[in-house]
Amino acid sequence: MSKRNVVILGSTGSIGRSTLDVIDAHPGVFNVRALAAYSNTELLARQAAKYRPEYVCIADQSRLSTLKEQMGKTEARLLAGEDELIRLAELSDAEIIVNAVVGAAGLRASLAAVEKGKYLALANKESLVAGGPLFPPLLEKSEGAILPIDSEHSAIWQLVSSGRKDTIRKLIITASGGPFREYPAESFDTISPEQALKHPTWQMGSKITIDSATLVNKGLEVIEAVALFQLPVNQVEVVVHPQSIIHSMVEFVDSSILAQLSKPDMRLPITYALFWPERVSSDFGRLDMRELTQLTFEPPDYDRFPALKLAFQVAETGGSAPVLFNAANEVAVSAFLEGRIKFTDIARIIRATVDKISIVSDPKLADILDADRLARETATEIAGF
């Protein structure tokens, strides 16, 4: 088996680091062609020294000189700026592009990878949330494929192969419920960023951890599932499963429900994507069923978590509505982490932004980028800073 050439966009984040763990667990299988990070030059330099990629990119151009200092003498080609992510996604000899960039910045790189016929191992929710309508035409014309590495969508991806698309009754996305599933609703206004960053199950970056606390992450996953699996939103359901052992389920028309189970470990879905269509021996996420005491399920509380209900409505509306939802959330989460707004303001700002801006029903890339910009400006204005 020849080595698979891999590009990792977002190598210093939790998904990027987990991807490198998987590569380390399978020596001799992968060749890291390029590494890219937003601003963490110190870790990026250490990664580059270990994996010796041909390209090293820092998206924040102001950090390039610091990166050069920390890398010292190197044969790697140093790049800077978000536009260079596209260049890396299009590298001619790269087979797999891992897109773990946080936020809407990863969209153009994802489109470039698919257009060039790459396997896009996707953890950047915003690519499909914001750019969902843009991918089907590209996938029809190229040999590329989207390989989801979010645990929920990876689970569904593995399960849907058990039947034809027309035999799927519904996709069931599981949610841990976050840290505030049982928190007094009347105290939500007082929730601090420190409290919201304490996820009960997963260790993740700050933005996605806040999204988990508001259940916005499940809303984004609903929108993403509609785009990824090309099913209507009325065939997607969210169920709260606090143990985070079942990562998603698929119900078929004969009423059979299939589930994918493992311990919470992002390296399992990453392994599946990197080796697809094969399965390989791995202990990441390995589960001993004898240790399980209970698996519980409950419906989500839309009164506590109104952003999740809004996400279903946004998915139903389609067009540029998901772009507005995503961009407004990014602005609101940043403001909350900076202490500028209350926890409950996040959902309020998203709703107000989506309601205020006209929806483009059949958006092109320019429409999506324009909607993203306008939503950020509007959300900032609504937030009052």
N, C-alpha and C positions, 0 to 999 in steps of 0.2 A: 504494500500500500504506500503510494507516494505521499509525501507530506502535504497537508492542507494549509494553504496560505491564508492567514487571518489578519484582518484589520480591526482594531478595537478603538471605537470612538467613545470616549468617556472612561478611559482605563483606570483613572484614580478613584472613581466612585465605587459604590458597593457592588454593582453589577459587573463593572470592569474588573475589580479585584477578584470577584468570584470566578469570572471567566478565566483569569490567569491561574487560579487554583485548579480549575479543570484541566487546563493545558499542562500544568505541572504534574498532575496525576496521571497523565498519559504521555510520558516522554517519547520524543521521536515521532510523534504523530502530526504536530502542528508547527508551523513556522510563522512567527509573529512578524508581519511585514511592516506594520505601522501602529503607533500608539498616539492617541490624542487625548488631551485633557483641557479643561477650561482654564484653571488658574493654579492648580496645585503643582508647582514646578518641582518642589523637593521630591515628592513621591514619583512624579513622572520621570525625573532624572534617574532615580533608583531603578525604576522599571526598565528604562532604556538600557542601563548598564547591564542588567540581568538578561534581557531578552534580545538585545542587539538588533532592533528593527532598523530598516533602511530609512524610515521616515519617523520623525517625532514632531508633533504639532501641539502648540499651545494656542487655544482659541482666543484668549485675552492677549491681544498684541502687546499691551503694555508690560507683559511679563516675559517677553522674549529675551531681553538682556539678562534677566535673572536666570532664566533657563540655561542660557549659554554658559554663564558662570558656574552653575551647579553641575552641568554635564562635563565641563572641561573639554579636553581633547576627545573628539568623537568622529567616527566616520558617518554617523547618521546625518541625514539632511534635515535641518531644522526649519519648520514652517510656523507661521503665525497667522491667526485670523480665522473667523468662522467659515469664510469662503474656502479655505483649504480643506475643510472636512469633506467637501464635495470632491475635491481632487483625490483624496484618499479613498473615498467610496467607489471611485471609478478606476482604481489601479488595475491595470490589465491582467496581472497574474494573481490577483487576490480572488479567492473563491468565496470566502465568507466575510461579510461585513457585520460586525457586532455593533449595533447602534444603541449605546447606553447613555447618550447625551440627554441631559435633563432639559425639558422645555421645548418650545417650538423651534429652536435652532436646529434640531435634528431632522426636520421635515425635508429640506432640500437634499440633504445627504441620503436620506432614505429613498427619495424619488430617483436620485442619480444611481444608486446601487441597483435598484430594480430595473431601471431602464437599460443598464449595462449587463443585465442577465446574471447578477450576483445572487447568492443566497443571503438574504438579509435577516440576521438573527436580531430580532427587534425587542428592545425593552423600552424604547422611547414611545410612551403612550401617545404623545402629541402627534406623531407622524400619522397615525390612523384616525385619531380624534379630529385633528384639524384638516388633514389631507386625505381623508378616507375616499372621497369621490374621485381622486386623481389616480389611484392605484389600479383599479380593474382594467382600464385601457392599456396601461403599461404592461401589466402581467400577461395580457392576451397576446401582446406583440413580442415579448422577450422570453428568455428561458429562465428568468429570475423567479424567486419564490420568497415569500415571507415566512420565516420560522419564528413564531412567538416564543419569547423566553420569560414573559410574566408567568408566574406559576399557574394562574387561573386559565389563561388562554392556552398555555402549553397543555394543561390537563384536557381542555376541550378538544384541542387539536389531536391529541392522542386517542380520544374517545370517539370522535366523529367517524373515524375510519371503520368503525364496527357496522356502519349502515350507510345507505345512500342518503344524500341530502334530503330527498323528499320523504324519508322515513323518520326524520327528526321532528319530534313534537316541541321540545324546548331545550334551551341551554340554561343550566342552573349554575350561576356564579356564586361561590361562597365568599362570605366576609367574616372576619374575626369579630367585627363589631367595634373594634378600636378600644381605647382606654375609657371611653365615656358611655359604654353600653348601658351601665346601671347607675351612672352618675345622676344626681338629682337635676332634673331639667331646669328647675328654677335657679340653679347655680351656674348654668352655662355661661352667663355673662362674666363670671369671675374667673373662668379658666385661663390659666397663664400658658405662655409658650412652653415653659419647663414641664408642666403637666401634660400638655398635648404631645410632647416629644417622647413620652414614655409609653411606647407601644407594647402591648402585653405579649406579643408573639414574635414579631420580626424585628431584625436590626437593619435599618434602612437610613437613607439620607433624610435631611430635615424636611425638605419639601414634601416628599411622598409620605413621610410620617404624619405631617399635619393633614395631608389629604386623607390618610387613613382615619384620623380622629374625626374629621367632618363627614366621612364616607364619600367624599368627592372622588376618592380613588375608585370606588365601586361604580360611581356614575361614569367616570372615564372608561372603565372596563366594559360597561354596558355599551357605550357608544362605539368603543373599539371592536367589541364582539360583532355588532351589527355590520361594521365595515369589513372585518376580517373574514367572517363566515358567510357574509351576504345573506343574512336572514332578517326578517322584519323584527322590530323591537318587541312586538307582542309575543315573540317566541323566545324572549330572554327574561330571566327571572333572577332576583338576588335573594339569597337566604343567609341569615346570620348563623355561623358555625364557629363558636368561640375557640374550639380546640385547634383549629387550623390544620387538621389532618386530611380532610377531604378538600381538595383544591378546586374542584368543580365537578359537575355532573352533567350528563346528557340523558334526557328522556326521549325514548323512541315511541313511534305510534302504537306499538304493541304494549305500551305501558312499562316496558323494561327501563330501568334507570341504571346507567353505568357510572361508576365514580373512579377517580384517580386519587390514591392515597399515598402519603409519605409524610415524614417529619418535615417541618418547615425548613427548607434548605434550597436556596436559589440555584445551587450548583447542580441539582438534579435536572430541572428543565433546561439549563444551559448545556449540560452534557447531551441531552436528547437532541437539542438543536444542532450542536457542533458536529455530531456524528450522524445525523439524519441522512439517509433513511434507515441506517442501521441502529441497533441497540448494542451497547457495550457493557461489560462488567463494571460496576461502580457501587460504592457503599454510601454515596452522598444521599442523605435523606432516608436511609434504610430504616424500616419500621418493623418492630416486633409486635405483632397483633396481640400477643399475650399480655403486653404491658398496658393495653388500652383499657380504661375503666368505663368510659362513657363517650359517646358522640352525641351532641345535642344540636338542635336546630330551632330557629325561631324566625318569624318575619321581621324585616327591618322596621324601625319606628320612624316613619316619615315626618312626624311632628318634631322629633328631636333632631333629625338630620334632613332638613328640607332640600338640601342641595342634591341629594340622591333622587328624590322625586322629580326635581327639575331636570336632572340628567335624562330621565326617561322621556320627558316631554321634548327635550332638545334632540334626542335621538330620533324621535318620531317626526319632528320638523325637518331635520336633515339640512342639506345645503350648507350655508356658512354658520348656522346656529351653534354647532359644536365648537367652532373656532372661537366664538364669543365667550362661550362657557369656559373654555380652557384658559384663554388669555386673561379674563377677569379673575379667575381663580388664582393664577400665578401672581397677579398684582396684589390680590387680597392676602394671600399666604405670606408674601414678603412683608406686607404692612403689619400683619399680625406678629410675625417673628421679630419685627423691629419694635413692637410694643405700641404701634400707632393706632390700632383698632382692636376691638373686642373679638373674641372667638365667634360669637354669633353674627358679627358683621360680615364674616366671610361669605356666608350664604346670601345675605342681604345684598352685598355688592354684586355678586354673580347674577342674581335675579334682576336687579335694576339695570345692569349692563345689557343683558340679553333682551330685556323688554324695550330698551331705548333705541337699539340699533336695528335697522332694516335688514332682513335676511335675503341673501342671494341664493336662489333655489338651485342653480347649476353652476357653482363657482369654478373658475380656473385658478391657477396658482396665484396670479396677480390679485384676484378677488380675495383669496384666502389670506395672503400677506397683508392686504389692505384692511381686511376685517380684523386681523390680529392686532395691527397697529391702532386702529380706531377703538377696539375694545380696551386696550391697555390705557389709552388716553381717557376714555370714558370712565373706566373703573377707578383710575387715579383721581379724577374729578369728583366722582361719587364718594370716594373715601375721604375727601376733604384735605388732601395734601398735595 
